[in-house]
């Protein structure tokens, strides 16, 4: 069992961030083209002060995505020795991350603060995007011997 490779975690996090962005562009682009819906438009219908454009939005989104990706690859590095299978571990981490991310959001839907349509779109998109990003990012990670 090797030691955790911090450089590998950050490299995997960068790759996972790029993979997530690519998957998001493809998945949400297809849904938007086929069905004519996207999360930003639905959110703007329900909230008058929502920002989905501009430099501040981009900086916060990319920073949050990087932190999310590095944390996901770190969890992967912690669990890899236990499960000893690259894909299996990446999928387990994806499930853990989805639960951590979406359990609090369910409460916002329940309280009426977030429309159910936005929650469902986001959840379905992330069922594809998160595992893809974690699988690709974890492929880069190698533990120290």
Secondary structure, DSSP 8 states (H G I E B T S, - for coil): --B--HHHHHHHHHHHHHHHHHHHHHHHHHHHHHH---HHHHHHHH-TT---SSHHHHHHHHHHHHHHHHHHHHHHHHHHHHH--HHHHHHHHHHHHHHHHHHHHHHHHHTTSS-HHHHHHHHHHHHHHHHHHHHHHHHH---B-
